[in-house]
Amino acid sequence: MATSASVQGGEAGSDWSPNRKLIREIESIPEPVLVYLPGGRIAAVNRPARQLADFDPVGLTILDLLERYDVRHPNGDPVNPGDLPYARALRGEEVIQGERFEMRLPVGSIYLALITSRPIIVDGKVVGALSIWHDFAEYTRRLSQSTWGDASAPSR
């Protein structure tokens, strides 16, 4: 079965690169997924990540994306790359609850992301990080609907 995920091999000194099983798994996730190598280079992405970026970011670094999309904290403060979920995952930490960020898309709109990240561990060594960029605006919309019901429905 062919996959549409983009992939780049490991960096110098690293033998690991995303395998077909991982690629199939990230393609099954409906939200943008990015796989990072140590150093922050993007090794693989799924179709939703390419659609969000409006190009294929494989081979770029997270610093390239931060600059290109003016990624910031929700209060407008710039981000510290070492504190980003992917960087924490590369240090072995799981960022399960996620962190919110804003990024300006090529069309000028703002994408509110809730980013979760996990380390990719092979033979006891962190060889990469997997990050999912959840659509925070969509999440809050769904939460609001489930909490308050359909606001357009007449009250009784």
C-alpha positions as CSV (number, residue, x, y, z in Angstrom):
1,M,0.0,0.0,0.0
2,A,1.5,3.3,-1.0
3,T,1.5,6.1,1.5
4,S,1.5,9.9,0.9
5,A,3.6,10.8,3.9
6,S,6.9,12.6,3.1
7,V,10.0,11.1,4.7
8,Q,13.6,12.1,5.2
9,G,16.3,9.8,6.6
10,G,18.3,10.3,9.7
11,E,20.9,13.0,10.2
12,A,24.7,12.5,10.4
13,G,25.4,10.2,13.3
14,S,21.9,8.9,13.5
15,D,20.9,5.5,11.9
16,W,17.2,6.0,12.6
17,S,14.7,7.2,10.2
18,P,10.9,6.7,10.1
19,N,9.9,3.3,8.8
20,R,6.8,2.2,6.8
21,K,4.9,1.2,9.9
22,L,5.3,4.6,11.5
23,I,4.4,6.3,8.2
24,R,1.2,4.3,8.0
25,E,0.4,5.2,11.5
26,I,0.9,8.9,11.1
27,E,-1.1,8.9,7.9
28,S,-4.1,7.4,9.8
29,I,-4.2,10.4,12.2
30,P,-6.6,13.1,10.9
31,E,-4.7,16.0,12.4
32,P,-1.3,17.3,11.3
33,V,1.6,15.1,12.5
34,L,5.3,15.9,12.3
35,V,8.2,13.6,13.2
36,Y,11.4,15.3,14.2
37,L,15.0,14.0,14.4
38,P,17.4,15.2,17.1
39,G,18.3,18.7,16.3
40,G,14.8,19.6,15.2
41,R,14.9,18.6,11.5
42,I,11.5,17.4,10.3
43,A,11.8,13.8,9.1
44,A,8.2,13.0,8.2
45,V,4.8,14.6,8.0
46,N,1.3,13.4,7.1
47,R,-1.1,14.8,4.5
48,P,-2.9,17.2,7.0
49,A,0.5,18.7,8.0
50,R,1.3,19.4,4.3
51,Q,-2.1,20.9,3.8
52,L,-1.7,23.1,6.9
53,A,1.7,24.3,5.8
54,D,0.7,24.6,2.2
55,F,3.9,22.8,1.1
56,D,6.0,19.9,2.2
57,P,8.1,20.9,5.2
58,V,10.2,17.7,5.3
59,G,13.9,18.5,5.6
60,L,13.3,21.9,7.2
61,T,13.9,22.5,10.9
62,I,11.4,23.7,13.5
63,L,13.3,27.0,13.5
64,D,12.4,27.4,9.8
65,L,8.7,26.9,10.6
66,L,8.8,29.2,13.6
67,E,10.1,32.0,11.4
68,R,7.9,31.2,8.4
69,Y,4.7,31.1,10.4
70,D,5.4,33.6,13.2
71,V,4.6,31.0,15.8
72,R,3.8,32.6,19.2
73,H,2.2,31.9,22.5
74,P,-1.5,32.8,22.8
75,N,-0.6,36.0,24.7
76,G,1.6,37.1,21.7
77,D,5.0,36.3,23.3
78,P,7.6,34.6,21.1
79,V,8.3,31.0,21.8
80,N,11.6,29.6,23.1
81,P,12.5,26.7,20.7
82,G,14.0,24.7,23.6
83,D,10.6,24.8,25.4
84,L,8.5,23.6,22.5
85,P,6.8,20.2,22.9
86,Y,8.9,18.5,20.2
87,A,12.2,19.6,22.0
88,R,10.9,18.4,25.3
89,A,10.0,15.0,23.7
90,L,13.5,14.8,22.2
91,R,14.7,15.1,25.8
92,G,12.5,12.1,26.7
93,E,9.4,14.0,28.1
94,E,5.8,13.2,27.1
95,V,3.8,16.3,26.5
96,I,0.3,14.8,26.8
97,Q,-1.9,17.6,27.8
98,G,-0.5,19.8,25.1
99,E,0.6,23.4,24.8
100,R,-1.3,26.1,22.9
101,F,0.4,28.1,20.2
102,E,-0.7,30.5,17.4
103,M,0.7,30.4,13.9
104,R,0.0,32.7,11.0
105,L,-0.9,30.6,7.9
106,P,0.1,31.5,4.3
107,V,-3.4,32.8,3.6
108,G,-3.1,35.2,6.6
109,S,-5.4,33.4,9.0
110,I,-4.4,32.3,12.5
111,Y,-4.2,28.6,13.3
112,L,-4.6,27.9,17.0
113,A,-2.7,24.7,17.8
114,L,-2.7,22.5,20.8
115,I,0.5,20.5,20.4
116,T,1.2,17.2,22.0
117,S,4.5,15.3,21.6
118,R,6.0,12.0,22.6
119,P,9.6,10.7,22.2
120,I,10.3,8.0,19.7
121,I,12.4,5.5,21.6
122,V,14.4,2.7,19.9
123,D,16.5,0.3,22.0
124,G,16.2,2.6,25.1
125,K,17.4,5.7,23.2
126,V,15.4,8.7,22.1
127,V,15.8,8.8,18.3
128,G,13.1,11.3,17.4
129,A,9.8,13.0,18.5
130,L,6.3,12.7,17.2
131,S,4.1,15.8,17.5
132,I,0.4,16.2,16.8
133,W,-0.9,19.7,16.1
134,H,-4.5,19.6,17.3
135,D,-6.8,22.3,16.0
136,F,-7.6,24.1,19.2
137,A,-10.4,26.3,17.8
138,E,-12.1,23.1,16.5
139,Y,-11.6,21.5,19.9
140,T,-13.2,24.4,21.8
141,R,-16.1,24.5,19.3
142,R,-16.8,20.8,19.9
143,L,-16.4,21.2,23.6
144,S,-18.8,24.1,23.6
145,Q,-21.4,22.1,21.6
146,S,-21.1,19.1,23.9
147,T,-21.4,21.2,27.0
148,W,-24.1,23.6,25.9
149,G,-25.7,21.7,23.0
150,D,-26.6,23.4,19.8
151,A,-26.9,27.1,20.5
152,S,-29.1,27.5,17.4
153,A,-31.7,25.1,18.9
154,P,-34.8,26.8,20.4
155,S,-34.9,26.7,24.2
156,R,-37.9,25.1,25.9
